[in-house]
Amino acid sequence: MSEEMQGGIIKKFLYVNRRAPYGTIYALESLEVVLISAAFEQDVSLAFIDDGVYEIVKGQDTKASEMKNFSPTYRALEGYDIEKLYVEKESLAERGLTEADLLVPVKVLSRGEMADLMESNDVVLSF
């Protein structure tokens, strides 16, 4: 029986994280929505561009902001079958970061490749 006949259509969701991890609720909200989507067995990917790349930088210290450091949660995504993490190469370079500065394995894409990735998904949500 096809997935449609069983009522379980799998869609490809891409969550685009564009904002710094602290100071607003966007990054944490994105992470929560990603985990919920994975629980419903959707095809989930995450992209980090602009200041969103800071969400997955190693060694975050949030004491001064008095906010909980939720970055370790990104290491748990693999346990939810969320293994497609992408970072825009130009966003890393503009912030003086490299792939080695990140706390989870990612695929680094150029801006053009990131645009293609967005186009290939059924649903793209930006945070």
PyMOL commands that set and color helices and strands:
alter all, ss='L'
color gray80, all
select helices_A, chain A and resi 3-6+26-39+50-56+63-65+71-80+89-94+99-101+111-120
alter helices_A, ss='H'
color red, helices_A
select strands_A, chain A and resi 12-17+43-48+84-88+107-109+123-126
alter strands_A, ss='S'
color yellow, strands_A
deselect
rebuild
show_as cartoon
